[in-house]
Amino acid sequence: MTVRELICEGGFRVISPGDREDRKVDTVFCCDLLSVAMGRAPSGCAWVTVMGNMNTLAVASLTDAACVILAEGAVLDEAAEKKAREQGIAVLATEEPIFETALDIYKRL
């Protein structure tokens, strides 16, 4: 599955489409502790979290996540949204809980 397919089929709201919609999503990763995510998020993952801040974008960039999915209605503030667009980081959002979001993506992979 690619980020584009996730956007088209996933029912997610697009906050930032990123600059690589053809990027392959290899796995799904759930974590809300940024220090843990920094050390354990696998490259190419769809990272599902409720942490919608500038530091989340930094960790996504460092770990080479394919995209960030903000679950449970979490949002990026205006500055973080602008930064995601500038850095080409794909950020999607959903009202669904983290577990259900991750499970849905996992089943599609």
TIVO-2410 file (N, C-alpha, C; in nm, 3 decimals):
# residues 109
REC num residu      c1      c2      c3 atome chaine
REC   1      M   0.084  -0.117   0.000     N      A
REC   1      M   0.000   0.000   0.000    CA      A
REC   1      M   0.089   0.124   0.000     C      A
REC   2      T   0.049   0.226  -0.074     N      A
REC   2      T   0.122   0.351  -0.076    CA      A
REC   2      T   0.048   0.457   0.008     C      A
REC   3      V   0.116   0.566   0.033     N      A
REC   3      V   0.052   0.676   0.105    CA      A
REC   3      V  -0.069   0.725   0.025     C      A
REC   4      R  -0.056   0.733  -0.105     N      A
REC   4      R  -0.169   0.776  -0.190    CA      A
REC   4      R  -0.289   0.683  -0.172     C      A
REC   5      E  -0.264   0.552  -0.174     N      A
REC   5      E  -0.373   0.456  -0.155    CA      A
REC   5      E  -0.436   0.470  -0.017     C      A
REC   6      L  -0.353   0.494   0.081     N      A
REC   6      L  -0.403   0.515   0.217    CA      A
REC   6      L  -0.493   0.638   0.221     C      A
REC   7      I  -0.451   0.744   0.153     N      A
REC   7      I  -0.532   0.867   0.148    CA      A
REC   7      I  -0.664   0.841   0.077     C      A
REC   8      C  -0.659   0.775  -0.038     N      A
REC   8      C  -0.780   0.753  -0.119    CA      A
REC   8      C  -0.877   0.654  -0.057     C      A
REC   9      E  -0.824   0.549   0.007     N      A
REC   9      E  -0.908   0.440   0.055    CA      A
REC   9      E  -0.933   0.444   0.206     C      A
REC  10      G  -0.856   0.525   0.277     N      A
REC  10      G  -0.857   0.516   0.422    CA      A
REC  10      G  -0.961   0.597   0.495     C      A
REC  11      G  -1.023   0.691   0.427     N      A
REC  11      G  -1.119   0.775   0.495    CA      A
REC  11      G  -1.055   0.875   0.589     C      A
REC  12      F  -0.931   0.911   0.561     N      A
REC  12      F  -0.858   1.006   0.645    CA      A
REC  12      F  -0.872   1.148   0.591     C      A
REC  13      R  -0.866   1.243   0.682     N      A
REC  13      R  -0.859   1.384   0.644    CA      A
REC  13      R  -0.711   1.414   0.620     C      A
REC  14      V  -0.680   1.479   0.510     N      A
REC  14      V  -0.541   1.510   0.476    CA      A
REC  14      V  -0.504   1.646   0.535     C      A
REC  15      I  -0.408   1.645   0.623     N      A
REC  15      I  -0.356   1.770   0.679    CA      A
REC  15      I  -0.240   1.819   0.593     C      A
REC  16      S  -0.153   1.726   0.554     N      A
REC  16      S  -0.042   1.754   0.464    CA      A
REC  16      S  -0.024   1.631   0.376     C      A
REC  17      P  -0.029   1.647   0.244     N      A
REC  17      P  -0.018   1.530   0.157    CA      A
REC  17      P   0.125   1.474   0.148     C      A
REC  18      G   0.222   1.550   0.194     N      A
REC  18      G   0.361   1.506   0.182    CA      A
REC  18      G   0.410   1.522   0.040     C      A
REC  19      D   0.536   1.496   0.020     N      A
REC  19      D   0.591   1.511  -0.114    CA      A
REC  19      D   0.620   1.378  -0.181     C      A
REC  20      R   0.578   1.267  -0.116     N      A
REC  20      R   0.600   1.135  -0.174    CA      A
REC  20      R   0.477   1.048  -0.155     C      A
REC  21      E   0.370   1.081  -0.225     N      A
REC  21      E   0.248   1.001  -0.212    CA      A
REC  21      E   0.265   0.861  -0.266     C      A
REC  22      D   0.370   0.838  -0.346     N      A
REC  22      D   0.396   0.704  -0.399    CA      A
REC  22      D   0.478   0.620  -0.300     C      A
REC  23      R   0.511   0.678  -0.185     N      A
REC  23      R   0.591   0.609  -0.083    CA      A
REC  23      R   0.517   0.488  -0.032     C      A
REC  24      K   0.587   0.374  -0.027     N      A
REC  24      K   0.527   0.249   0.020    CA      A
REC  24      K   0.516   0.251   0.172     C      A
REC  25      V   0.401   0.210   0.222     N      A
REC  25      V   0.380   0.191   0.366    CA      A
REC  25      V   0.407   0.044   0.394     C      A
REC  26      D   0.513   0.018   0.472     N      A
REC  26      D   0.555  -0.120   0.498    CA      A
REC  26      D   0.488  -0.183   0.620     C      A
REC  27      T   0.456  -0.101   0.719     N      A
REC  27      T   0.401  -0.151   0.844    CA      A
REC  27      T   0.328  -0.038   0.915     C      A
REC  28      V   0.263  -0.071   1.022     N      A
REC  28      V   0.197   0.031   1.104    CA      A
REC  28      V   0.264   0.030   1.242     C      A
REC  29      F   0.275   0.149   1.301     N      A
REC  29      F   0.342   0.164   1.430    CA      A
REC  29      F   0.258   0.256   1.516     C      A
REC  30      C   0.236   0.217   1.642     N      A
REC  30      C   0.159   0.299   1.735    CA      A
REC  30      C   0.246   0.336   1.854     C      A
REC  31      C   0.251   0.464   1.885     N      A
REC  31      C   0.327   0.508   2.001    CA      A
REC  31      C   0.299   0.655   2.025     C      A
REC  32      D   0.281   0.691   2.152     N      A
REC  32      D   0.259   0.831   2.189    CA      A
REC  32      D   0.373   0.889   2.270     C      A
REC  33      L   0.475   0.812   2.294     N      A
REC  33      L   0.592   0.861   2.367    CA      A
REC  33      L   0.702   0.887   2.263     C      A
REC  34      L   0.732   1.014   2.241     N      A
REC  34      L   0.823   1.050   2.132    CA      A
REC  34      L   0.961   0.988   2.145     C      A
REC  35      S   1.013   0.977   2.266     N      A
REC  35      S   1.146   0.918   2.283    CA      A
REC  35      S   1.146   0.770   2.245     C      A
REC  36      V   1.039   0.700   2.271     N      A
REC  36      V   1.028   0.560   2.230    CA      A
REC  36      V   1.012   0.551   2.079     C      A
REC  37      A   0.926   0.634   2.023     N      A
REC  37      A   0.906   0.634   1.878    CA      A
REC  37      A   1.037   0.664   1.805     C      A
REC  38      M   1.117   0.754   1.860     N      A
REC  38      M   1.243   0.791   1.796    CA      A
REC  38      M   1.335   0.669   1.783     C      A
REC  39      G   1.332   0.581   1.881     N      A
REC  39      G   1.419   0.465   1.878    CA      A
REC  39      G   1.359   0.341   1.814     C      A
REC  40      R   1.227   0.338   1.799     N      A
REC  40      R   1.163   0.213   1.755    CA      A
REC  40      R   1.077   0.222   1.631     C      A
REC  41      A   1.039   0.340   1.589     N      A
REC  41      A   0.953   0.350   1.470    CA      A
REC  41      A   1.030   0.303   1.348     C      A
REC  42      P   0.979   0.204   1.277     N      A
REC  42      P   1.051   0.154   1.160    CA      A
REC  42      P   1.035   0.246   1.039     C      A
REC  43      S   1.139   0.253   0.960     N      A
REC  43      S   1.133   0.329   0.836    CA      A
REC  43      S   1.017   0.278   0.751     C      A
REC  44      G   0.945   0.368   0.690     N      A
REC  44      G   0.834   0.329   0.603    CA      A
REC  44      G   0.705   0.297   0.674     C      A
REC  45      C   0.697   0.330   0.802     N      A
REC  45      C   0.575   0.298   0.877    CA      A
REC  45      C   0.469   0.406   0.861     C      A
REC  46      A   0.345   0.366   0.886     N      A
REC  46      A   0.236   0.460   0.908    CA      A
REC  46      A   0.230   0.472   1.060     C      A
REC  47      W   0.272   0.585   1.112     N      A
REC  47      W   0.281   0.606   1.257    CA      A
REC  47      W   0.149   0.664   1.306     C      A
REC  48      V   0.078   0.589   1.389     N      A
REC  48      V  -0.050   0.632   1.444    CA      A
REC  48      V  -0.026   0.683   1.586     C      A
REC  49      T  -0.067   0.808   1.610     N      A
REC  49      T  -0.041   0.872   1.739    CA      A
REC  49      T  -0.146   0.979   1.767     C      A
REC  50      V  -0.146   1.028   1.889     N      A
REC  50      V  -0.228   1.144   1.925    CA      A
REC  50      V  -0.140   1.266   1.951     C      A
REC  51      M  -0.011   1.250   1.932     N      A
REC  51      M   0.084   1.358   1.957    CA      A
REC  51      M   0.093   1.448   1.834     C      A
REC  52      G   0.022   1.557   1.837     N      A
REC  52      G   0.017   1.647   1.722    CA      A
REC  52      G   0.095   1.774   1.745     C      A
REC  53      N   0.227   1.762   1.749     N      A
REC  53      N   0.307   1.883   1.769    CA      A
REC  53      N   0.432   1.882   1.681     C      A
REC  54      M   0.509   1.987   1.691     N      A
REC  54      M   0.628   2.003   1.609    CA      A
REC  54      M   0.728   1.889   1.632     C      A
REC  55      N   0.739   1.843   1.755     N      A
REC  55      N   0.833   1.735   1.785    CA      A
REC  55      N   0.794   1.604   1.716     C      A
REC  56      T   0.666   1.583   1.698     N      A
REC  56      T   0.619   1.465   1.626    CA      A
REC  56      T   0.672   1.466   1.483     C      A
REC  57      L   0.671   1.582   1.421     N      A
REC  57      L   0.722   1.595   1.285    CA      A
REC  57      L   0.871   1.566   1.281     C      A
REC  58      A   0.943   1.613   1.381     N      A
REC  58      A   1.088   1.589   1.387    CA      A
REC  58      A   1.117   1.439   1.398     C      A
REC  59      V   1.042   1.370   1.483     N      A
REC  59      V   1.061   1.226   1.500    CA      A
REC  59      V   1.022   1.153   1.371     C      A
REC  60      A   0.915   1.193   1.309     N      A
REC  60      A   0.874   1.130   1.183    CA      A
REC  60      A   0.983   1.144   1.077     C      A
REC  61      S   1.044   1.260   1.073     N      A
REC  61      S   1.151   1.284   0.978    CA      A
REC  61      S   1.274   1.200   1.012     C      A
REC  62      L   1.312   1.198   1.138     N      A
REC  62      L   1.430   1.121   1.182    CA      A
REC  62      L   1.415   0.971   1.158     C      A
REC  63      T   1.295   0.920   1.178     N      A
REC  63      T   1.272   0.776   1.165    CA      A
REC  63      T   1.234   0.736   1.023     C      A
REC  64      D   1.214   0.833   0.936     N      A
REC  64      D   1.176   0.809   0.797    CA      A
REC  64      D   1.040   0.740   0.786     C      A
REC  65      A   0.946   0.784   0.872     N      A
REC  65      A   0.810   0.731   0.866    CA      A
REC  65      A   0.747   0.769   0.732     C      A
REC  66      A   0.668   0.679   0.675     N      A
REC  66      A   0.601   0.708   0.548    CA      A
REC  66      A   0.495   0.816   0.567     C      A
REC  67      C   0.428   0.813   0.684     N      A
REC  67      C   0.328   0.914   0.715    CA      A
REC  67      C   0.296   0.910   0.864     C      A
REC  68      V   0.236   1.017   0.909     N      A
REC  68      V   0.187   1.027   1.046    CA      A
REC  68      V   0.035   1.032   1.039     C      A
REC  69      I  -0.030   0.953   1.122     N      A
REC  69      I  -0.176   0.957   1.128    CA      A
REC  69      I  -0.215   0.999   1.269     C      A
REC  70      L  -0.279   1.113   1.278     N      A
REC  70      L  -0.326   1.164   1.407    CA      A
REC  70      L  -0.464   1.104   1.433     C      A
REC  71      A  -0.474   1.025   1.537     N      A
REC  71      A  -0.598   0.955   1.571    CA      A
REC  71      A  -0.673   1.028   1.682     C      A
REC  72      E  -0.796   0.983   1.704     N      A
REC  72      E  -0.879   1.031   1.815    CA      A
REC  72      E  -0.904   1.182   1.812     C      A
REC  73      G  -0.906   1.239   1.691     N      A
REC  73      G  -0.935   1.381   1.676    CA      A
REC  73      G  -0.818   1.473   1.707     C      A
REC  74      A  -0.699   1.417   1.726     N      A
REC  74      A  -0.582   1.501   1.752    CA      A
REC  74      A  -0.554   1.589   1.630     C      A
REC  75      V  -0.501   1.707   1.655     N      A
REC  75      V  -0.473   1.802   1.547    CA      A
REC  75      V  -0.332   1.859   1.562     C      A
REC  76      L  -0.282   1.910   1.451     N      A
REC  76      L  -0.158   1.987   1.453    CA      A
REC  76      L  -0.193   2.133   1.471     C      A
REC  77      D  -0.111   2.205   1.544     N      A
REC  77      D  -0.135   2.349   1.549    CA      A
REC  77      D  -0.091   2.410   1.416     C      A
REC  78      E  -0.123   2.536   1.396     N      A
REC  78      E  -0.099   2.602   1.268    CA      A
REC  78      E   0.048   2.599   1.227     C      A
REC  79      A   0.138   2.624   1.322     N      A
REC  79      A   0.282   2.625   1.291    CA      A
REC  79      A   0.330   2.485   1.251     C      A
REC  80      A   0.283   2.383   1.320     N      A
REC  80      A   0.323   2.246   1.288    CA      A
REC  80      A   0.267   2.203   1.153     C      A
REC  81      E   0.145   2.244   1.123     N      A
REC  81      E   0.086   2.212   0.993    CA      A
REC  81      E   0.167   2.275   0.881     C      A
REC  82      K   0.205   2.399   0.900     N      A
REC  82      K   0.288   2.468   0.801    CA      A
REC  82      K   0.422   2.396   0.784     C      A
REC  83      K   0.483   2.355   0.894     N      A
REC  83      K   0.612   2.285   0.891    CA      A
REC  83      K   0.599   2.151   0.818     C      A
REC  84      A   0.491   2.078   0.842     N      A
REC  84      A   0.470   1.950   0.773    CA      A
REC  84      A   0.465   1.970   0.622     C      A
REC  85      R   0.397   2.074   0.579     N      A
REC  85      R   0.389   2.103   0.435    CA      A
REC  85      R   0.526   2.143   0.380     C      A
REC  86      E   0.598   2.226   0.454     N      A
REC  86      E   0.731   2.270   0.409    CA      A
REC  86      E   0.828   2.154   0.398     C      A
REC  87      Q   0.820   2.060   0.491     N      A
REC  87      Q   0.913   1.947   0.493    CA      A
REC  87      Q   0.864   1.827   0.413     C      A
REC  88      G   0.745   1.837   0.357     N      A
REC  88      G   0.691   1.728   0.275    CA      A
REC  88      G   0.654   1.604   0.353     C      A
REC  89      I   0.612   1.622   0.479     N      A
REC  89      I   0.573   1.510   0.564    CA      A
REC  89      I   0.423   1.486   0.549     C      A
REC  90      A   0.385   1.364   0.513     N      A
REC  90      A   0.244   1.331   0.499    CA      A
REC  90      A   0.183   1.316   0.639     C      A
REC  91      V   0.078   1.394   0.663     N      A
REC  91      V   0.007   1.388   0.792    CA      A
REC  91      V  -0.142   1.375   0.762     C      A
REC  92      L  -0.200   1.269   0.815     N      A
REC  92      L  -0.342   1.241   0.797    CA      A
REC  92      L  -0.408   1.244   0.934     C      A
REC  93      A  -0.541   1.251   0.935     N      A
REC  93      A  -0.611   1.257   1.064    CA      A
REC  93      A  -0.741   1.178   1.057     C      A
REC  94      T  -0.781   1.131   1.175     N      A
REC  94      T  -0.906   1.056   1.188    CA      A
REC  94      T  -0.962   1.078   1.328     C      A
REC  95      E  -1.090   1.060   1.341     N      A
REC  95      E  -1.155   1.066   1.472    CA      A
REC  95      E  -1.150   0.929   1.541     C      A
REC  96      E  -1.115   0.826   1.468     N      A
REC  96      E  -1.114   0.690   1.521    CA      A
REC  96      E  -1.004   0.671   1.625     C      A
REC  97      P  -1.023   0.576   1.717     N      A
REC  97      P  -0.920   0.545   1.817    CA      A
REC  97      P  -0.793   0.490   1.752     C      A
REC  98      I  -0.684   0.498   1.823     N      A
REC  98      I  -0.555   0.452   1.773    CA      A
REC  98      I  -0.562   0.305   1.732     C      A
REC  99      F  -0.613   0.219   1.821     N      A
REC  99      F  -0.612   0.076   1.793    CA      A
REC  99      F  -0.689   0.043   1.666     C      A
REC 100      E  -0.811   0.095   1.653     N      A
REC 100      E  -0.893   0.065   1.536    CA      A
REC 100      E  -0.828   0.118   1.409     C      A
REC 101      T  -0.767   0.235   1.417     N      A
REC 101      T  -0.699   0.293   1.301    CA      A
REC 101      T  -0.582   0.203   1.258     C      A
REC 102      A  -0.500   0.165   1.354     N      A
REC 102      A  -0.385   0.081   1.322    CA      A
REC 102      A  -0.430  -0.056   1.269     C      A
REC 103      L  -0.531  -0.115   1.331     N      A
REC 103      L  -0.580  -0.245   1.287    CA      A
REC 103      L  -0.632  -0.239   1.145     C      A
REC 104      D  -0.704  -0.134   1.112     N      A
REC 104      D  -0.757  -0.117   0.977    CA      A
REC 104      D  -0.643  -0.111   0.874     C      A
REC 105      I  -0.541  -0.032   0.905     N      A
REC 105      I  -0.427  -0.022   0.814    CA      A
REC 105      I  -0.355  -0.157   0.804     C      A
REC 106      Y  -0.333  -0.220   0.918     N      A
REC 106      Y  -0.264  -0.349   0.920    CA      A
REC 106      Y  -0.335  -0.452   0.832     C      A
REC 107      K  -0.466  -0.456   0.838     N      A
REC 107      K  -0.543  -0.552   0.758    CA      A
REC 107      K  -0.527  -0.523   0.609     C      A
REC 108      R  -0.508  -0.398   0.572     N      A
REC 108      R  -0.494  -0.363   0.432    CA      A
REC 108      R  -0.354  -0.387   0.377     C      A
REC 109      L  -0.258  -0.397   0.467     N      A
REC 109      L  -0.120  -0.422   0.422    CA      A
REC 109      L  -0.107  -0.567   0.380     C      A
***
